[in-house]
């Protein structure tokens, strides 16, 4: 998974956008891969035409941005002009095509990124597992033999990046829909502050909690994409010292039932952080246990001494 900064340098050295697009299309078309489950629609002709356009611009010393010509994927939650937004469902197949791009899609285009296709997702973004019974479930890149889930709801977005079908992905995050698949697939997902990026043109799950965010190979990649999506200049990311950093590890419920392999990996990460000077502190976080009790009773509470706001 090359980073956006590496691709930027490659294009500056004379590399071509057409090569990048063809590489992604080849991965998508690979019958032994996940392309058929990851993408609900592939814009091959449009992507190649856009790549040739940016290559000609660069040949004449002009380009809208140093990242112009890099393919990215678009979650099937966003409006793309001329396409139907099905939100990972079959009930919206007959809906009218979008008249215009969602603002976040338009901003990616304006920065020169090339939407290569629409990615699969949990139906209506309503789950963190990434399962889709209608279009299939993209398999986790780290254990396809066991058909492990990729996480969701931005399931196809994550796998499009891990498998080199795109070099960044546009996703959404309400309760983890960028972060969960990124974590499970071994990349980076970012949930910005709600409405930092316009949510217009995105099929809603929760209008108060929905965020539009990127998934990509590195933190720096996500920072580049987030700046574009938010309509802000790219920001430098100075190194943040780990030495002296205090990190809390919640004990209640969070680590219950963790598989041995996951527990070993988690402990190894904590050990590495300690060696780098971080202070790891275990905290009980008792409220987490009370939240589980509320969930079992089918209610959303505001505390032990208050009446739940939703109950059945």
SERO-4910 file (N, C-alpha, C, O; in steps of 0.05 Angstrom, whole numbers):
BEGIN
 pado doro    nc1    nc2    nc3   cac1   cac2   cac3    cc1    cc2    cc3    oc1    oc2    oc3
  Unk    A     17    -24      0      0      0      0     18     25      0     26     34     21
  Unk    A     23     36    -23     39     61    -24     22     84    -12     -2     85    -14
  Unk    A     36    102      1     22    125     13     17    146     -8     29    145    -30
  Unk    A     -1    165     -2     -6    187    -21     19    204    -25     23    214    -47
  Unk    A     35    207     -5     60    222     -8     79    208    -26     93    221    -42
  Unk    A     80    182    -25     97    167    -44     87    169    -72    103    172    -91
  Unk    A     61    168    -76     49    170   -102     53    199   -113     58    202   -137
  Unk    A     51    218    -96     56    246   -104     84    249   -114     88    262   -135
  Unk    A    103    237   -100    131    238   -109    135    223   -135    150    232   -153
  Unk    A    122    201   -138    124    185   -163    113    201   -187    126    201   -208
  Unk    A     91    215   -184     80    231   -205     99    255   -211    102    262   -235
  Unk    A    111    266   -191    129    289   -195    154    280   -210    166    296   -225
  Unk    A    162    255   -208    185    244   -222    179    236   -250    197    227   -265
  Unk    A    155    239   -259    148    231   -286    130    207   -288    123    199   -311
  Unk    A    121    196   -266    102    174   -267     76    183   -278     70    207   -279
  Unk    A     59    165   -287     34    172   -300     10    163   -284     10    143   -270
  Unk    A    -11    179   -286    -36    172   -273    -48    148   -287    -61    131   -274
  Unk    A    -44    146   -313    -55    123   -327    -44     97   -315    -59     77   -313
  Unk    A    -19     96   -309     -8     72   -297    -21     65   -271    -27     42   -265
  Unk    A    -26     86   -254    -39     81   -228    -68     71   -232    -76     52   -218
  Unk    A    -82     83   -251   -110     74   -255   -110     46   -266   -126     29   -258
  Unk    A    -93     40   -285    -92     13   -297    -84     -8   -275    -95    -30   -276
  Unk    A    -67      0   -257    -59    -19   -236    -83    -25   -218    -88    -48   -211
  Unk    A    -99     -4   -211   -122     -8   -194   -143    -25   -209   -155    -43   -197
  Unk    A   -148    -19   -234   -168    -34   -250   -160    -63   -252   -177    -81   -252
  Unk    A   -134    -68   -255   -124    -96   -256   -130   -111   -231   -138   -134   -232
  Unk    A   -126    -97   -208   -132   -110   -182   -162   -115   -179   -171   -136   -169
  Unk    A   -178    -96   -189   -207    -99   -187   -217   -123   -204   -234   -138   -196
  Unk    A   -205   -125   -228   -213   -146   -247   -202   -174   -241   -211   -194   -253
  Unk    A   -184   -176   -223   -171   -201   -216   -192   -221   -205   -203   -216   -183
  Unk    A   -198   -242   -220   -219   -260   -212   -213   -275   -186   -231   -285   -173
  Unk    A   -188   -276   -179   -181   -290   -154   -181   -271   -130   -176   -279   -107
  Unk    A   -188   -245   -135   -188   -225   -114   -216   -218   -105   -235   -233   -109
  Unk    A   -219   -196    -92   -244   -187    -79   -259   -166    -94   -279   -155    -85
  Unk    A   -249   -159   -118   -261   -137   -133   -291   -139   -137   -305   -119   -136
  Unk    A   -300   -164   -143   -329   -168   -148   -346   -163   -123   -369   -156   -126
  Unk    A   -335   -166   -100   -350   -161    -75   -344   -133    -64   -361   -121    -50
  Unk    A   -322   -121    -72   -315    -95    -61   -329    -73    -76   -339    -53    -64
  Unk    A   -331    -75   -103   -343    -54   -119   -370    -61   -129   -375    -83   -140
  Unk    A   -389    -42   -125   -416    -45   -137   -417    -33   -164   -435    -40   -180
  Unk    A   -399    -15   -170   -397     -2   -197   -369      7   -201   -356     19   -183
  Unk    A   -358      2   -224   -331     10   -231   -332     29   -255   -344     23   -275
  Unk    A   -320     52   -252   -320     73   -272   -294     72   -288   -279     91   -289
  Unk    A   -290     49   -302   -264     45   -315   -259     66   -337   -238     78   -338
  Unk    A   -278     69   -356   -274     87   -378   -270    116   -369   -252    130   -378
  Unk    A   -286    125   -350   -284    153   -340   -257    156   -325   -244    177   -328
  Unk    A   -249    136   -310   -224    138   -295   -200    140   -314   -181    155   -309
  Unk    A   -200    124   -335   -178    124   -355   -177    151   -369   -156    162   -375
  Unk    A   -201    161   -376   -202    187   -390   -191    210   -372   -176    227   -381
  Unk    A   -199    209   -346   -189    229   -327   -158    226   -324   -144    247   -322
  Unk    A   -148    202   -323   -119    197   -320   -104    209   -344    -84    222   -340
  Unk    A   -114    205   -368   -101    216   -392   -102    246   -391    -82    259   -399
  Unk    A   -124    258   -381   -126    287   -379   -104    298   -360    -91    317   -367
  Unk    A   -102    286   -337    -82    296   -318    -53    291   -328    -35    307   -322
  Unk    A    -49    269   -342    -22    264   -353    -15    286   -373      8    294   -374
  Unk    A    -34    294   -390    -29    315   -409    -24    342   -395     -6    357   -403
  Unk    A    -39    347   -374    -34    372   -359     -6    372   -347      8    392   -349
  Unk    A      2    350   -336     29    349   -324     51    352   -345     71    365   -340
  Unk    A     46    341   -368     65    343   -390     70    372   -399     90    379   -410
  Unk    A     49    388   -393     51    417   -400     56    434   -376     54    459   -377
  Unk    A     63    421   -354     71    436   -330     47    447   -314     51    466   -299
  Unk    A     24    436   -318      0    446   -303    -14    423   -290    -16    401   -301
  Unk    A    -24    428   -266    -39    407   -251    -55    420   -229    -44    439   -216
  Unk    A    -79    412   -223    -94    424   -202    -82    420   -174    -87    436   -156
  Unk    A    -68    398   -170    -55    393   -145    -34    371   -149    -35    357   -169
  Unk    A    -14    369   -131      6    348   -134     -6    320   -132      8    300   -138
  Unk    A    -30    317   -122    -43    291   -119    -62    285   -143    -75    264   -143
  Unk    A    -63    302   -162    -82    299   -184    -75    273   -200    -52    268   -207
  Unk    A    -96    258   -206    -92    233   -221    -90    208   -204    -85    187   -215
  Unk    A    -94    211   -178    -93    187   -160   -121    176   -156   -139    191   -149
  Unk    A   -125    150   -161   -152    138   -159   -160    134   -129   -144    126   -113
  Unk    A   -185    140   -124   -197    135    -98   -224    122   -102   -236    124   -123
  Unk    A   -234    109    -81   -260     96    -82   -281    112    -67   -274    127    -48
  Unk    A   -306    109    -74   -328    123    -62   -348    104    -50   -358     86    -64
  Unk    A   -353    106    -25   -373     89    -11   -400     93    -24   -408    115    -32
  Unk    A   -416     71    -26   -442     72    -40   -463     87    -24   -486     83    -28
  Unk    A   -454    105     -6   -472    122      9   -474    150     -3   -490    166      5
  Unk    A   -456    156    -22   -453    183    -32   -465    186    -60   -463    168    -77
  Unk    A   -476    209    -64   -486    216    -91   -463    221   -110   -444    237   -104
  Unk    A   -464    209   -133   -446    214   -155   -463    220   -179   -481    205   -186
  Unk    A   -458    243   -192   -475    252   -214   -479    230   -234   -460    218   -244
  Unk    A   -505    225   -241   -512    205   -260   -514    176   -250   -521    158   -266
  Unk    A   -509    172   -224   -510    145   -213   -531    144   -191   -538    163   -178
  Unk    A   -542    119   -187   -561    115   -166   -547    108   -140   -529     92   -140
  Unk    A   -554    122   -118   -542    116    -92   -559     95    -78   -581    102    -69
  Unk    A   -549     71    -77   -565     49    -65   -560     44    -36   -575     29    -23
  Unk    A   -539     56    -25   -532     53      4   -529     23     11   -537     15     33
  Unk    A   -519      7     -7   -514    -21     -1   -539    -38      0   -539    -60      9
  Unk    A   -562    -27    -10   -587    -41     -9   -597    -47    -37   -586    -37    -57
  Unk    A   -618    -64    -39   -631    -69    -65   -657    -53    -68   -667    -50    -90
  Unk    A   -667    -43    -46   -693    -29    -48   -691     -2    -61   -711      9    -70
  Unk    A   -667      9    -64   -663     35    -76   -653     33   -105   -646     53   -118
  Unk    A   -651      9   -116   -641      5   -143   -657     22   -163   -646     32   -183
  Unk    A   -683     24   -159   -700     38   -178   -702     68   -172   -718     82   -185
  Unk    A   -687     78   -154   -687    107   -148   -675    123   -170   -661    113   -187
  Unk    A   -682    149   -171   -671    167   -191   -641    170   -187   -631    171   -165
  Unk    A   -627    173   -210   -599    178   -208   -594    206   -196   -610    224   -199
  Unk    A   -571    209   -183   -564    235   -171   -559    256   -193   -547    250   -214
  Unk    A   -569    280   -188   -566    301   -207   -538    314   -206   -528    325   -225
  Unk    A   -526    311   -183   -499    324   -179   -484    308   -158   -495    292   -143
  Unk    A   -458    312   -158   -440    300   -138   -446    311   -110   -453    334   -107
  Unk    A   -444    294    -90   -444    303    -63   -420    323    -60   -400    319    -73
  Unk    A   -422    343    -43   -400    363    -40   -373    350    -35   -353    360    -45
  Unk    A   -372    329    -18   -346    317    -12   -335    303    -37   -310    303    -41
  Unk    A   -352    291    -54   -343    279    -78   -333    301    -97   -312    297   -110
  Unk    A   -348    323    -99   -339    345   -116   -312    356   -108   -296    364   -125
  Unk    A   -308    357    -82   -282    368    -72   -259    349    -79   -237    358    -86
  Unk    A   -263    323    -78   -243    304    -86   -236    308   -116   -213    308   -123
  Unk    A   -257    311   -132   -252    315   -160   -237    341   -165   -219    342   -182
  Unk    A   -245    362   -151   -232    388   -155   -203    387   -148   -186    402   -160
  Unk    A   -195    370   -130   -167    366   -122   -153    347   -141   -129    343   -138
  Unk    A   -167    336   -160   -154    319   -180   -156    289   -174   -147    273   -190
  Unk    A   -167    281   -151   -170    253   -146   -191    241   -165   -210    254   -172
  Unk    A   -186    216   -173   -203    203   -192   -221    182   -179   -211    162   -169
  Unk    A   -248    186   -178   -265    165   -167   -266    141   -186   -275    143   -209
  Unk    A   -256    119   -176   -254     95   -193   -278     77   -192   -282     60   -208
  Unk    A   -295     81   -171   -319     65   -169   -332     68   -142   -321     80   -123
  Unk    A   -355     55   -140   -371     55   -115   -366     30   -100   -367      8   -111
  Unk    A   -361     32    -73   -354      9    -58   -378     -2    -41   -395     13    -32
  Unk    A   -378    -28    -37   -397    -42    -22   -397    -33      7   -377    -21     16
  Unk    A   -418    -38     22   -420    -29     49   -442    -45     63   -457    -59     50
  Unk    A   -443    -43     90   -466    -54    104   -491    -39     95   -491    -15     92
  Unk    A   -513    -54     91   -538    -42     82   -546    -19    100   -550    -22    124
  Unk    A   -549      4     87   -557     29    101   -538     37    123   -545     52    141
  Unk    A   -514     26    123   -493     32    143   -500     24    171   -489     34    190
  Unk    A   -518      4    173   -529     -3    200   -516    -28    211   -530    -47    217
  Unk    A   -489    -27    215   -475    -48    229   -445    -43    227   -436    -31    207
  Unk    A   -431    -53    246   -402    -50    246   -387    -75    236   -363    -76    236
  Unk    A   -402    -95    227   -390   -120    218   -380   -120    189   -360   -132    183
  Unk    A   -395   -106    172   -388   -104    144   -402   -125    127   -395   -128    103
  Unk    A   -421   -139    138   -435   -160    123   -457   -148    105   -471   -130    114
  Unk    A   -458   -158     80   -480   -149     62   -492   -174     49   -478   -187     33
  Unk    A   -517   -180     54   -529   -205     43   -537   -202     14   -542   -222      1
  Unk    A   -537   -178      3   -546   -173    -24   -523   -174    -44   -526   -186    -66
  Unk    A   -501   -162    -37   -478   -159    -56   -454   -175    -47   -433   -174    -60
  Unk    A   -457   -190    -25   -434   -205    -16   -418   -189      4   -421   -165      6
  Unk    A   -401   -202     19   -385   -189     40   -355   -191     32   -345   -213     30
  Unk    A   -342   -168     28   -313   -169     22   -298   -183     45   -304   -178     69
  Unk    A   -279   -199     38   -265   -214     59   -241   -199     70   -227   -184     55
  Unk    A   -236   -202     96   -214   -189    109   -188   -198     96   -184   -222     92
  Unk    A   -170   -179     89   -145   -187     75   -126   -204     92   -108   -217     81
  Unk    A   -130   -204    118   -110   -218    135   -117   -247    141   -101   -262    152
  Unk    A   -142   -256    134   -149   -284    138   -172   -291    120   -195   -295    129
  Unk    A   -167   -292     94   -189   -298     75   -196   -328     75   -218   -335     68
  Unk    A   -178   -344     83   -184   -373     84   -206   -379    104   -222   -396    100
  Unk    A   -207   -363    125   -228   -366    146   -252   -348    140   -271   -348    156
  Unk    A   -251   -333    118   -273   -315    111   -280   -296    133   -303   -292    140
  Unk    A   -259   -284    145   -265   -265    167   -276   -239    156   -271   -231    134
  Unk    A   -292   -226    173   -306   -201    165   -286   -178    163   -265   -179    176
  Unk    A   -293   -158    146   -275   -135    143   -281   -113    162   -265    -94    165
  Unk    A   -304   -114    176   -313    -92    192   -329    -73    175   -327    -73    150
  Unk    A   -346    -57    187   -363    -39    172   -370    -14    187   -361    -10    209
  Unk    A   -386      2    175   -401     -4    151   -385      1    125   -393     -8    104
  Unk    A   -362     15    127   -347     21    103   -329     -2     95   -304      0     93
  Unk    A   -341    -26     91   -326    -50     87   -310    -50     61   -286    -55     60
  Unk    A   -324    -44     39   -311    -44     13   -290    -22     11   -270    -25     -2
  Unk    A   -295      0     25   -276     22     25   -249     13     36   -228     18     24
  Unk    A   -249     -2     59   -224    -11     71   -210    -31     53   -186    -28     49
  Unk    A   -224    -51     43   -212    -71     27   -202    -60      0   -183    -70    -11
  Unk    A   -215    -39    -10   -206    -27    -35   -178    -16    -32   -162    -16    -50
  Unk    A   -171     -7     -7   -145      4     -2   -125    -18      4   -103    -17     -7
  Unk    A   -132    -37     20   -113    -58     27   -105    -74      3    -82    -84      1
  Unk    A   -123    -77    -17   -118    -94    -40   -108    -78    -64   -106    -89    -86
  Unk    A   -102    -52    -60    -91    -37    -82   -111    -31   -104   -103    -26   -127
  Unk    A   -137    -31    -98   -157    -24   -118   -162      6   -119   -175     16   -137
  Unk    A   -153     20    -98   -154     49    -96   -133     56    -76   -124     40    -60
  Unk    A   -125     82    -76   -103     91    -58   -114    108    -35    -99    118    -19
  Unk    A   -140    110    -34   -153    123    -12   -183    118    -16   -191    110    -38
  Unk    A   -199    122      4   -227    115      2   -243    136     18   -235    146     38
  Unk    A   -267    143      7   -286    160     20   -306    143     35   -319    127     23
  Unk    A   -308    148     61   -326    133     77   -342    151     95   -340    175     94
  Unk    A   -358    139    112   -373    153    133   -369    139    159   -362    115    160
  Unk    A   -373    154    181   -369    143    208   -390    156    226   -390    180    231
  Unk    A   -408    139    236   -428    148    256   -420    137    283   -419    151    303
  Unk    A   -415    110    284   -407     98    309   -383     80    306   -378     63    322
  Unk    A   -367     86    284   -343     70    279   -340     60    251   -322     44    245
  Unk    A   -357     70    233   -358     59    206   -333     64    188   -330     50    168
  Unk    A   -316     83    195   -290     85    183   -269     71    200   -252     57    189
  Unk    A   -271     75    226   -250     65    244   -250     35    247   -229     22    249
  Unk    A   -274     23    248   -275     -7    252   -263    -22    229   -245    -38    233
  Unk    A   -272    -17    204   -260    -32    182   -230    -26    178   -215    -43    170
  Unk    A   -222     -1    184   -194      6    182   -178    -11    202   -157    -21    196
  Unk    A   -188    -12    227   -174    -27    248   -172    -57    241   -151    -69    244
  Unk    A   -195    -68    232   -195    -97    226   -178   -104    202   -168   -126    200
  Unk    A   -176    -85    183   -161    -91    158   -132    -81    159   -117    -86    140
  Unk    A   -124    -66    180    -97    -58    183    -89    -32    169    -66    -29    161
  Unk    A   -108    -14    165   -102     12    153   -111     34    173   -114     28    197
  Unk    A   -115     58    163   -122     81    181   -149     91    172   -154     96    148
  Unk    A   -167     95    191   -193    108    185   -196    131    204   -188    130    228
  Unk    A   -208    153    194   -210    178    210   -239    187    211   -252    190    190
  Unk    A   -249    192    235   -276    204    239   -271    233    248   -264    237    271
  Unk    A   -276    252    230   -273    280    239   -297    289    255   -317    275    258
  Unk    A   -295    313    267   -318    324    281   -342    324    262   -339    330    238
  Unk    A   -365    318    273   -389    317    257   -393    344    242   -392    365    254
  Unk    A   -399    342    217   -404    365    199   -380    382    194   -383    404    182
  Unk    A   -356    373    201   -332    386    191   -331    384    161   -324    403    147
  Unk    A   -340    361    151   -342    357    122   -372    356    116   -387    343    131
  Unk    A   -381    370     95   -410    370     89   -421    342     85   -409    325     72
  Unk    A   -444    336     97   -457    310     95   -479    310     74   -492    290     70
  Unk    A   -483    333     61   -504    334     40   -496    314     18   -473    310     11
  Unk    A   -516    301      7   -511    282    -14   -502    255     -4   -493    238    -20
  Unk    A   -503    251     22   -496    225     34   -521    214     47   -534    228     63
  Unk    A   -528    189     42   -552    177     54   -548    176     84   -528    165     93
  Unk    A   -566    188    100   -562    191    128   -568    166    145   -585    150    138
  Unk    A   -553    162    166   -559    143    187   -568    158    212   -589    152    223
  Unk    A   -552    177    221   -559    194    243   -550    222    236   -526    228    235
  Unk    A   -569    240    232   -562    267    224   -545    282    244   -531    301    237
  Unk    A   -547    274    270   -531    288    290   -504    275    295   -486    288    306
  Unk    A   -499    251    285   -474    237    291   -458    230    266   -434    224    268
  Unk    A   -470    231    243   -456    223    218   -432    242    213   -434    266    216
  Unk    A   -410    230    205   -386    244    196   -376    232    170   -379    208    166
  Unk    A   -365    249    153   -353    240    128   -323    239    132   -311    259    139
  Unk    A   -311    216    128   -282    213    134   -268    195    114   -281    180     99
  Unk    A   -241    196    113   -226    180     95   -215    154    108   -213    152    132
  Unk    A   -209    135     91   -193    112     98   -170    110     79   -173    115     55
  Unk    A   -146    104     90   -122    104     73   -100     89     87   -104     78    109
  Unk    A    -77     88     74    -55     71     84    -42     82    109    -33     67    126
  Unk    A    -41    108    112    -26    121    134    -42    144    146    -61    154    134
  Unk    A    -33    153    170    -45    176    182    -41    201    164    -59    217    161
  Unk    A    -17    203    153    -12    226    135    -30    226    111    -39    247    102
  Unk    A    -36    202    100    -55    200     78    -82    211     86    -95    226     71
  Unk    A    -92    203    109   -118    212    119   -118    242    123   -138    255    119
  Unk    A    -96    253    132    -94    282    137    -97    297    110   -110    317    109
  Unk    A    -84    286     89    -86    298     63   -115    298     53   -126    318     44
  Unk    A   -128    275     55   -155    272     45   -174    289     62   -193    301     52
  Unk    A   -170    289     89   -188    305    106   -187    334     99   -207    348     99
  Unk    A   -163    345     94   -160    373     86   -176    379     61   -189    399     59
  Unk    A   -174    361     42   -189    365     17   -219    364     22   -234    381     13
  Unk    A   -228    344     38   -257    341     43   -268    365     59   -291    373     55
  Unk    A   -251    376     77   -260    398     94   -256    425     80   -265    446     90
  Unk    A   -244    425     56   -239    450     42   -218    468     55   -220    492     53
  Unk    A   -199    455     67   -177    470     81   -150    464     68   -147    444     55
  Unk    A   -131    482     72   -103    476     63    -92    451     78    -99    446    101
  Unk    A    -76    437     64    -63    414     77    -46    423    100    -32    443     98
  Unk    A    -47    409    122    -32    416    147     -8    398    150    -10    374    145
  Unk    A     14    409    160     37    393    167     31    377    193     16    387    210
  Unk    A     42    353    195     37    337    218     64    333    232     79    314    226
  Unk    A     71    350    251     96    346    265     96    321    282     74    313    292
  Unk    A    118    309    286    120    285    302    111    291    331    120    311    342
  Unk    A     95    274    342     86    277    369    101    258    387    101    234    383
  Unk    A    115    268    408    131    251    424    114    231    441     95    239    453
  Unk    A    122    206    440    109    186    457    118    187    485    103    181    504
  Unk    A    144    194    489    155    195    516    139    214    534    136    238    528
  Unk    A    129    204    556    114    220    575     84    219    570     68    230    586
  Unk    A     75    208    547     47    206    541     33    187    560     43    165    565
  Unk    A     10    195    570     -6    178    588    -29    166    573    -46    181    562
  Unk    A    -30    140    572    -51    125    557    -67    108    576    -55     93    592
  Unk    A    -94    109    575   -111     93    592   -120     68    577   -127     69    554
  Unk    A   -120     46    591   -131     21    581   -155     13    597   -152      4    620
  Unk    A   -179     16    586   -204      9    601   -205    -21    606   -199    -37    588
  Unk    A   -214    -28    630   -214    -57    638   -242    -69    637   -245    -93    632
  Unk    A   -263    -53    642   -290    -64    644   -302    -70    616   -305    -51    601
  Unk    A   -308    -94    610   -322   -103    586   -304   -101    561   -306   -119    544
  Unk    A   -288    -81    558   -274    -76    533   -257    -99    525   -255   -106    501
  Unk    A   -243   -112    544   -225   -133    537   -237   -161    543   -223   -181    541
  Unk    A   -262   -162    550   -275   -188    555   -277   -204    529   -285   -194    508
  Unk    A   -270   -229    531   -274   -247    509   -255   -243    486   -260   -252    463
  Unk    A   -233   -229    490   -214   -224    469   -200   -250    461   -191   -265    479
  Unk    A   -198   -256    435   -184   -280    427   -154   -278    434   -143   -257    435
  Unk    A   -142   -301    440   -114   -301    449    -95   -287    430    -77   -272    439
  Unk    A    -98   -291    404    -80   -278    385    -83   -248    386    -63   -233    384
  Unk    A   -108   -238    389   -113   -209    391   -101   -199    417    -88   -177    417
  Unk    A   -105   -214    439    -94   -205    465    -63   -203    464    -52   -184    474
  Unk    A    -50   -222    450    -21   -221    448    -12   -197    432      7   -184    439
  Unk    A    -26   -191    410    -19   -168    394    -23   -142    410     -7   -124    408
  Unk    A    -45   -141    425    -51   -117    441    -29   -113    462    -19    -91    466
  Unk    A    -22   -135    476     -1   -133    496     26   -125    484     41   -110    496
  Unk    A     32   -135    460     57   -128    447     57    -98    441     78    -85    443
  Unk    A     34    -87    432     32    -59    427     37    -42    452     51    -22    451
  Unk    A     25    -51    474     28    -36    499     58    -37    508     68    -18    518
  Unk    A     70    -60    504     99    -63    511    116    -44    495    134    -31    506
  Unk    A    110    -42    469    125    -24    452    121      5    460    140     21    460
  Unk    A     97     12    468     92     40    477    106     46    503    117     68    506
  Unk    A    106     26    521    121     30    547    151     35    541    163     52    553
  Unk    A    162     19    523    190     21    517    197     48    505    219     59    508
  Unk    A    177     60    491    181     86    479    176    109    499    179    132    492
  Unk    A    169    102    524    166    122    544    138    129    552    134    146    569
  Unk    A    118    116    540     90    121    547     83    109    574     94     89    582
  Unk    A     66    122    588     56    112    614     29     99    609      9    113    602
  Unk    A     27     73    613      2     58    609    -12     55    636     -1     44    655
  Unk    A    -37     64    637    -52     63    662    -78     47    658    -94     54    640
  Unk    A    -82     27    674   -107     12    673   -129     27    689   -124     36    711
  Unk    A   -152     29    678   -174     43    691   -199     25    691   -203     11    672
  Unk    A   -215     25    712   -238      7    714   -260     14    695   -272     -4    683
  Unk    A   -267     39    691   -288     48    674   -314     33    679   -325     20    661
  Unk    A   -324     35    703   -347     20    712   -372     26    696   -389      9    693
  Unk    A   -374     50    686   -398     58    671   -402     40    646   -425     36    637
  Unk    A   -380     30    635   -382     12    612   -399    -12    619   -415    -21    602
  Unk    A   -395    -23    643   -411    -46    651   -440    -39    653   -457    -56    646
  Unk    A   -446    -15    663   -474     -7    665   -487     -4    637   -510     -9    633
  Unk    A   -471      5    618   -481      8    591   -489    -19    579   -509    -21    565
  Unk    A   -473    -40    585   -480    -66    576   -507    -75    587   -523    -87    573
  Unk    A   -511    -69    613   -537    -77    625   -560    -62    612   -581    -74    607
  Unk    A   -556    -37    605   -577    -22    591   -583    -34    564   -606    -35    555
  Unk    A   -561    -42    550   -565    -53    523   -581    -79    525   -598    -84    508
  Unk    A   -576    -95    545   -590   -121    547   -620   -116    553   -637   -133    546
  Unk    A   -627    -93    565   -655    -87    570   -667    -71    548   -691    -63    550
  Unk    A   -652    -66    527   -663    -53    503   -668    -23    508   -688    -13    499
  Unk    A   -650    -10    523   -655     18    528   -629     34    526   -607     23    528
  Unk    A   -632     60    522   -610     78    522   -613     96    546   -632    111    548
  Unk    A   -594     94    565   -597    109    590   -579    133    592   -561    137    575
  Unk    A   -585    150    611   -569    174    616   -555    172    643   -547    193    654
  Unk    A   -553    148    654   -540    146    681   -558    129    699   -582    127    694
  Unk    A   -546    118    719   -561    100    737   -584    114    751   -604    102    756
  Unk    A   -580    139    757   -600    153    773   -619    170    756   -634    186    767
  Unk    A   -619    165    730   -637    180    713   -655    161    697   -648    138    692
  Unk    A   -678    171    689   -696    155    673   -685    152    644   -676    171    632
  Unk    A   -684    127    634   -674    124    606   -691    140    586   -715    143    590
  Unk    A   -677    150    566   -691    166    546   -706    149    526   -726    158    514
  Unk    A   -698    123    523   -712    105    506   -715     79    521   -695     69    533
  Unk    A   -738     67    521   -742     42    535   -764     26    520   -781     38    507
  Unk    A   -764      1    523   -786    -15    511   -800    -30    533   -820    -44    528
***
